[in-house]
Amino acid sequence: MSKAIKIILISIVSFLLLYLALIFWGIKTISKKIDQPISYLPNLIKQLDSTNPYSTKDKVNFIVLGLDKRDDALEKTQTTDTIMFVSLNLKDYKINTISIPRDLWFYNINSKINEVYPLSLSQPNQFSFIKDNFQKLTGQNIDHVVVLTTDNLIKFVNLIGGVDLTLEQGFIDKQYPNPDYIKDPKSGAPIYKTVEFKAGQIHLDQSNITEFVRSRHGGETAAQGGTDLARIQRQQLLLEAVLAKVKSGEFIKNSSQLFDLYKFWNKDIAKDISDLQSLQIASVLGENLTKLNFNKIEIKVGTTAKDGLIYHPTKFINKQWVFIPADKEYKSFQKFFSDSIK
C-alpha cells in the first residue's frame, strides 16, 4: 500500500471518528439540557423510523382541561374551570376548538361535567376515565388528554415572552378573589379586588394572565365580560394568540429557551401523549405546521330545549345552577360535534 493511500485512509478514519465524537458530544449535551439519559435521543430517532400510527388518521382529538386547584380561605376544589375539545385536522391543517361550559350537567356521573377530573383522581387509570366520559359526551374518539394548571399557564406565557391579542369588549370585575387575602385571611386585606381590562390591544404576561382567564364577574352578560361564557371566549382568544405566536417563530430567541420549553412540557404538564407521539404528529404535518389555522366553534346556548344545544332550566338540579342538554342522551350535542369538525 502506497504512502499516499495510507494518508488518505488515515484521514478518512480520523474524520469519521471526529464526526462520531461530535455526534456523541451533541447527543450528550442535548440529553443533559433536557434532563434525559444519553440513550433517550438515539432510541427516539430509531422509533421514528417505525410505522407512524397517525399517518392514516384524518384527525387527532384532545381534551384540554384547565385546573385551578384551590385550597384556601375562599374555596376548596379540584374541579376544572376550563374544558376544551380540540380537534387537529391533519388533512386540512386546521385546529378546531369547542369550549364546553363547566356547568354542563352530565347524567353519566349525575353531576356537572367539571367533576370528571376530580373523580378521575381515584380511578385506576385516570386518563382512560377522562377519555371515556368525554367520548360519551361528545360522540368523538378522544386520542389524548392534557391537563394545565393556572401555574402552568403563567409559566408557559412567561417562557414565550407573553402574547398580544385584541379584546373587543373591555370589562371591570369588582369581585375578583384577592391573592393577598387568600394568602393570609388575617392580614386585613379585602376579600376581593377590582380587575380591569380595557378594549383594544392587550399584552398578557405573568402579571395579568391569571386574572384575564379566570375573571367571570365583569358584567351581567357574556358581552359585558361576565359569566363563564365570556371567560370561555377570552380563553379561546388566548389560545388563538398563542398559536399565532408559535407559528411566527418569534417566541424562540435562543436554544436555551427551546430546552426550557421542552422541560416544561415534559416535566410540568400532566398528559398522556409521549414525545414520540408528538413527533409523529409533527412529522405527518411536516412543513404544513406553519399552515395551521385556528377555528373557534361556539355551542349555541338557548333559553329552552327548542332554541339551543344547551340551556338553563327554570329550576335548580341537585340545588345547582347548570346548563342541561337539549336531549338527555346528548344526541344533538354529539351531532353538533360531528358536523362541526368535518
NULUMSE-420118 format. One line per field, with one value per residue (C-alpha): residue in three letters; residue number from 1; z, x, y. Coordinates in steps of 0.25 Angstrom, whole numbers, plus 5000, padded with zeros to 4 digits. Each point is the difference from the previous one (the first is absolute). Layout:
<mipas>
type [ala  ...] .
seq [NUM  ...] .
zz [Z  ...] .
xx [X  ...] .
yy [Y  ...] .
</mipas>
This chain:
<mipas>
type [met  ser  lys  ala  ile  lys  ile  ile  leu  ile  ser  ile  val  ser  phe  leu  leu  leu  tyr  leu  ala  leu  ile  phe  trp  gly  ile  lys  thr  ile  ser  lys  lys  ile  asp  gln  pro  ile  ser  tyr  leu  pro  asn  leu  ile  lys  gln  leu  asp  ser  thr  asn  pro  tyr  ser  thr  lys  asp  lys  val  asn  phe  ile  val  leu  gly  leu  asp  lys  arg  asp  asp  ala  leu  glu  lys  thr  gln  thr  thr  asp  thr  ile  met  phe  val  ser  leu  asn  leu  lys  asp  tyr  lys  ile  asn  thr  ile  ser  ile  pro  arg  asp  leu  trp  phe  tyr  asn  ile  asn  ser  lys  ile  asn  glu  val  tyr  pro  leu  ser  leu  ser  gln  pro  asn  gln  phe  ser  phe  ile  lys  asp  asn  phe  gln  lys  leu  thr  gly  gln  asn  ile  asp  his  val  val  val  leu  thr  thr  asp  asn  leu  ile  lys  phe  val  asn  leu  ile  gly  gly  val  asp  leu  thr  leu  glu  gln  gly  phe  ile  asp  lys  gln  tyr  pro  asn  pro  asp  tyr  ile  lys  asp  pro  lys  ser  gly  ala  pro  ile  tyr  lys  thr  val  glu  phe  lys  ala  gly  gln  ile  his  leu  asp  gln  ser  asn  ile  thr  glu  phe  val  arg  ser  arg  his  gly  gly  glu  thr  ala  ala  gln  gly  gly  thr  asp  leu  ala  arg  ile  gln  arg  gln  gln  leu  leu  leu  glu  ala  val  leu  ala  lys  val  lys  ser  gly  glu  phe  ile  lys  asn  ser  ser  gln  leu  phe  asp  leu  tyr  lys  phe  trp  asn  lys  asp  ile  ala  lys  asp  ile  ser  asp  leu  gln  ser  leu  gln  ile  ala  ser  val  leu  gly  glu  asn  leu  thr  lys  leu  asn  phe  asn  lys  ile  glu  ile  lys  val  gly  thr  thr  ala  lys  asp  gly  leu  ile  tyr  his  pro  thr  lys  phe  ile  asn  lys  gln  trp  val  phe  ile  pro  ala  asp  lys  glu  tyr  lys  ser  phe  gln  lys  phe  phe  ser  asp  ser  ile  lys] .
seq [1  2  3  4  5  6  7  8  9  10  11  12  13  14  15  16  17  18  19  20  21  22  23  24  25  26  27  28  29  30  31  32  33  34  35  36  37  38  39  40  41  42  43  44  45  46  47  48  49  50  51  52  53  54  55  56  57  58  59  60  61  62  63  64  65  66  67  68  69  70  71  72  73  74  75  76  77  78  79  80  81  82  83  84  85  86  87  88  89  90  91  92  93  94  95  96  97  98  99  100  101  102  103  104  105  106  107  108  109  110  111  112  113  114  115  116  117  118  119  120  121  122  123  124  125  126  127  128  129  130  131  132  133  134  135  136  137  138  139  140  141  142  143  144  145  146  147  148  149  150  151  152  153  154  155  156  157  158  159  160  161  162  163  164  165  166  167  168  169  170  171  172  173  174  175  176  177  178  179  180  181  182  183  184  185  186  187  188  189  190  191  192  193  194  195  196  197  198  199  200  201  202  203  204  205  206  207  208  209  210  211  212  213  214  215  216  217  218  219  220  221  222  223  224  225  226  227  228  229  230  231  232  233  234  235  236  237  238  239  240  241  242  243  244  245  246  247  248  249  250  251  252  253  254  255  256  257  258  259  260  261  262  263  264  265  266  267  268  269  270  271  272  273  274  275  276  277  278  279  280  281  282  283  284  285  286  287  288  289  290  291  292  293  294  295  296  297  298  299  300  301  302  303  304  305  306  307  308  309  310  311  312  313  314  315  316  317  318  319  320  321  322  323  324  325  326  327  328  329  330  331  332  333  334  335  336  337  338  339  340  341  342] .
zz [5000  4996  5010  4993  5001  5015  5002  4994  5008  5013  4996  4997  5013  5008  4994  5003  5014  5002  4994  5009  5012  4996  4999  5014  5006  4994  5005  5014  5000  4996  5009  5012  4996  4999  5012  4993  5000  4988  4994  4999  4987  4992  5004  4997  4986  4998  5004  4990  4989  5004  4994  5004  5005  4997  4985  4998  5009  4995  5014  5013  5012  5013  5013  5006  5015  5007  5015  5010  5013  5012  5015  5006  5009  4988  4993  5001  4986  4990  4989  4986  4997  4985  4992  4985  4989  4990  4986  4992  4985  4994  4986  5000  5010  5009  5015  5004  5014  5007  5015  5009  5011  5013  5006  4989  5007  4997  5003  4999  5013  5006  5001  4992  4990  5008  5010  4990  5004  5015  4998  4991  5012  5007  4987  4997  4986  5001  4986  4995  5009  4995  4985  5002  5006  4990  4989  5005  5001  4986  4992  4995  5003  5009  4997  5011  5013  5004  5014  5002  5014  5002  5004  4987  4992  5007  4998  4985  4996  5007  4993  4986  5004  5002  4989  4993  4997  4997  5010  4993  5013  5013  5013  5015  5011  5014  5006  4996  5011  5007  5000  5012  5008  4995  5005  5014  5003  5014  4993  4999  4984  4993  4996  4985  4991  4988  4986  4988  4985  4990  4986  4989  5000  5012  5004  5009  5009  5014  5006  4995  4992  5012  5002  4985  4999  5014  5001  4999  5007  4990  4997  4999  4987  4991  4991  5013  5004  5010  5002  4996  4985  5000  5007  4989  4989  5007  5001  4985  4997  5008  4993  4987  5004  5005  4987  4992  5007  4999  4985  4999  5006  5007  5014  4999  5003  5003  5002  5015  4999  4991  5010  5011  4992  4998  5015  5004  4990  5005  5015  5003  4992  5003  4987  4994  4987  4999  4993  4989  4998  4999  4990  4992  4999  4996  4989  4994  4999  4996  4993  5001  5015  4996  4993  5012  5002  5012  5000  5012  5000  5010  5006  4999  5013  5000  5010  4998  4994  4986  4998  5004  5002  5015  5009  5014  5006  5008  5013  5006  4998  5013  5005  4990  4989  4987  4985  4995  4986  4991  5001  5011  4991  4995  4985  4995  5008  4993  4986  5002  5003  4989  4990  5005  4998  4987] .
xx [5000  5006  5003  4989  4989  5004  4999  4986  4995  5005  4994  4986  5001  5004  4988  4990  5005  4999  4986  4996  5006  4992  4987  5003  5003  4988  4991  5006  4999  4985  4997  5005  4993  4986  5003  4999  5010  5010  4993  4987  5002  5006  4989  4989  5006  5000  4986  4996  5004  4989  4986  4993  4986  4996  5003  4986  4992  4992  4999  5007  4990  5004  4993  5007  4997  5003  5002  5000  5002  4996  5001  4999  4991  4991  4999  5004  4999  5006  4990  5004  4996  5004  4996  5004  4998  5011  5000  5012  4997  5012  4995  4994  5011  4989  4999  4985  4997  4987  4999  4991  4993  5005  4986  4994  4992  5006  4990  5010  5006  4988  5008  5006  5010  5011  4999  5006  5014  4999  4993  5011  5010  4995  5000  5010  5002  4998  5001  4992  4989  5000  5000  4989  4991  5003  4998  4986  4997  5005  4999  5014  5012  5010  5014  5007  4998  5008  4998  5005  5000  5000  5015  5003  4993  5008  5013  4997  4996  5013  5008  4995  5002  4985  4989  4992  4986  4988  4989  4987  4992  5007  4995  5002  4999  4998  4999  5013  5006  5011  5013  5005  4987  5001  5015  4997  4985  5004  5008  4989  5000  4987  4994  4998  5008  4996  5005  4999  5004  4997  4995  5011  5014  5005  5013  4998  5012  5002  4995  4986  4997  4993  4990  4997  4997  4993  4991  4985  4994  5002  4986  4986  5002  5011  5000  5003  5012  4992  4996  5007  4997  5008  5011  5000  5000  5013  5006  4998  5006  5012  5002  4999  5011  5009  4998  5003  5013  5005  4997  5008  5012  5003  4998  5014  5011  5011  5003  4999  4985  4997  5006  4992  4987  5003  5003  4987  4992  5007  5000  4989  4988  4991  4997  4999  5008  5014  5012  4999  4986  5002  5011  4992  4988  5010  5006  4987  4997  5015  5002  4985  5001  5001  4987  4992  4987  4992  4985  4992  4986  4990  4989  4986  4994  4985  4989  4993  5003  4994  5009  5014  5009  5000  4992  4998  4988  4989  5004  5013  5005  5006  4999  5010  4999  5003  4999  4993  5000  4988  4998  5004  5008  5009  4996  4999  5012  5008  4995  5005  5014  5000  4995  5009  5013  4998] .
yy [5000  5013  5011  5009  4990  4998  5015  5000  4989  5005  5014  4993  4992  5013  5008  4988  4999  5015  5000  4989  5007  5013  4992  4994  5013  5007  4989  5000  5015  5001  4988  5007  5013  4993  4991  4987  4988  5000  4988  5008  5007  4988  4992  5011  5001  4985  4999  5011  4991  4990  5001  5013  4998  5014  4999  4993  5010  5012  5006  4999  5004  5006  5003  5012  5003  5012  4998  5011  4992  5007  4997  5014  5009  5002  4987  4985  4993  4992  5002  5005  5014  4998  4988  5001  4989  5003  4992  5001  4997  4994  5002  5014  5005  5006  5000  5000  5003  4999  5005  4992  5008  4995  5001  4990  4989  4986  4989  4989  5005  5007  5013  5011  4997  5007  4989  4990  5004  4998  4987  4995  5002  4988  4991  4989  5007  5015  5003  4989  5004  5014  4996  4990  5011  5010  4990  4997  5015  5005  4987  5002  4991  5007  4997  5008  5008  5012  5006  5014  5007  5015  5000  4992  5011  5011  4993  4997  5014  5005  4990  5005  5015  5003  5001  5011  5000  5009  5001  5005  5003  5005  4996  5003  4989  5005  4987  4993  4992  5008  4992  5007  4996  4986  4999  5006  5002  5006  5011  5010  5000  5001  4987  5005  5009  5008  4994  5009  4997  5010  4998  5000  4994  4992  4994  4988  4995  4994  5013  5000  4987  4993  5011  5000  4986  4998  5012  4998  5011  5011  5002  4994  4994  4994  5012  5009  4991  4992  4985  4987  5002  5013  4993  4989  5011  5006  4986  4998  5013  4997  4986  5007  5010  4989  4993  5012  5003  4986  5000  5012  4994  5013  4994  4992  5010  4990  4985  5001  5004  4989  4990  5007  4998  4985  4998  5008  4991  4987  5003  5010  4996  4988  4993  4986  5004  4996  5007  4989  5002  5016  4998  4990  5010  5011  4991  4998  5015  5002  5014  5002  5003  5015  4999  4996  5009  5002  4998  5004  4993  5004  4991  5007  5004  5001  5004  4986  4987  5004  5012  4995  4988  5003  5009  5004  4993  5008  4993  4995  4986  4994  5014  5005  5010  4992  4999  4988  4994  5001  4985  4991  4990  5012  4995  5014  5004  4989  5003  5015  4995  4990  5011  5011  4993  4993] .
</mipas>
